[in-house]
Amino acid sequence: MIDESDRIDIIAKNPRGIIEIIAFDTRKWSEIPNAKNLVQEKFRTYKRFAESESFVNQYNTNRYQFVLICPEKPSGEINAVLKKFDVLWKQSPDQPKFF
């Protein structure tokens, strides 16, 4: 969740072997108070982790991609933050299913 800036939501390896550090939220941007600052803090945390020695040691690579999965495409100030951190946006389904 975007408002949990001190934790990483998901880490996965994509088919190209790049580690994806993923933020996930099911809410619309209008439902997240102070969304721009929360997104910025979330990806600052991700960047500190991705550039740490423990990341390289744990995943045996320094190749990573930040990803944001959410229901609607970010715009305006939020989009500017995502560009700053080179975040790839992916649209989530309307009703995510968790198993």
C-alpha positions as a printed NumPy array, in Angstrom:
array([[  0.   ,   0.   ,   0.   ],
       [  1.227,   3.47 ,  -0.873],
       [  0.76 ,   4.784,   2.654],
       [  3.092,   2.124,   4.11 ],
       [  6.308,   3.825,   3.083],
       [  8.476,   1.778,   5.409],
       [  7.758,  -1.555,   3.719],
       [  8.21 ,  -3.122,   0.32 ],
       [  5.015,  -4.656,  -1.023],
       [  6.326,  -7.233,  -3.515],
       [  9.68 ,  -8.306,  -4.952],
       [  9.76 , -10.507,  -8.065],
       [ 12.128, -11.45 , -10.861],
       [ 10.792, -10.699, -14.324],
       [ 11.458, -12.943, -17.372],
       [ 14.498, -10.809, -18.332],
       [ 16.078, -11.518, -14.948],
       [ 15.53 ,  -8.007, -13.6  ],
       [ 14.321,  -7.694, -10.024],
       [ 11.029,  -5.802,  -9.854],
       [ 10.409,  -3.896,  -6.643],
       [  6.657,  -3.422,  -6.692],
       [  4.294,  -1.044,  -4.911],
       [  0.664,  -2.101,  -4.987],
       [ -2.52 ,  -0.249,  -4.098],
       [ -6.18 ,  -0.935,  -4.847],
       [ -7.464,   2.588,  -4.234],
       [ -8.032,   5.423,  -6.671],
       [ -5.726,   8.421,  -6.282],
       [ -8.601,  10.577,  -5.057],
       [ -9.043,   8.154,  -2.134],
       [ -5.447,   8.55 ,  -0.899],
       [ -4.877,  11.702,   1.155],
       [ -1.508,  13.336,   0.474],
       [ -0.856,  10.833,  -2.348],
       [  2.052,  12.698,  -3.969],
       [  4.112,  12.815,  -0.771],
       [  3.271,   9.201,   0.082],
       [  4.354,   8.   ,  -3.367],
       [  7.575,   9.977,  -3.09 ],
       [  8.36 ,   8.509,   0.344],
       [  7.517,   4.967,  -0.829],
       [  9.941,   5.116,  -3.749],
       [ 12.637,   6.796,  -1.68 ],
       [ 12.463,   3.749,   0.574],
       [ 12.6  ,   1.473,  -2.472],
       [ 15.62 ,   3.346,  -3.871],
       [ 17.527,   3.083,  -0.574],
       [ 16.846,  -0.657,  -0.552],
       [ 17.748,  -1.189,  -4.235],
       [ 21.042,   0.659,  -3.844],
       [ 22.011,  -1.128,  -0.641],
       [ 24.674,  -3.774,  -0.293],
       [ 22.099,  -6.166,   1.154],
       [ 20.037,  -5.985,  -2.082],
       [ 23.056,  -6.922,  -4.204],
       [ 24.022,  -9.703,  -1.8  ],
       [ 20.502, -11.104,  -1.553],
       [ 19.594, -10.983,  -5.256],
       [ 23.097, -11.283,  -6.741],
       [ 22.437,  -8.356,  -9.089],
       [ 22.215,  -4.602,  -9.121],
       [ 19.574,  -4.6  , -11.886],
       [ 16.154,  -3.53 , -10.711],
       [ 12.962,  -1.885, -11.925],
       [ 10.45 ,  -0.036,  -9.769],
       [  6.842,  -0.908, -10.604],
       [  3.563,   0.588,  -9.409],
       [  0.406,  -1.481,  -9.782],
       [ -2.816,   0.431,  -9.18 ],
       [ -6.281,   0.793, -10.748],
       [ -5.873,   4.166, -12.453],
       [ -3.034,   5.815, -14.315],
       [ -1.247,   8.468, -12.251],
       [ -1.246,  12.01 , -13.579],
       [  0.058,  15.439, -12.658],
       [  2.302,  15.637,  -9.593],
       [  2.13 ,  11.903,  -8.914],
       [  3.233,  11.107, -12.451],
       [  6.159,  13.538, -12.059],
       [  7.3  ,  11.649,  -8.938],
       [  7.082,   8.336, -10.785],
       [  9.179,   9.715, -13.644],
       [ 11.784,  10.951, -11.166],
       [ 12.206,   7.409,  -9.839],
       [ 11.766,   5.772, -13.284],
       [  8.721,   3.805, -12.12 ],
       [  6.838,   1.571, -14.557],
       [  3.043,   1.783, -14.104],
       [  0.854,  -1.286, -14.574],
       [ -2.901,  -1.221, -14.264],
       [ -4.415,  -3.558, -11.719],
       [ -7.694,  -5.317, -12.349],
       [-10.805,  -3.658, -10.91 ],
       [-11.309,  -6.486,  -8.467],
       [ -7.947,  -8.025,  -7.542],
       [ -8.147, -11.659,  -6.487],
       [ -5.922, -12.894,  -3.729],
       [ -5.439, -16.59 ,  -3.157]])
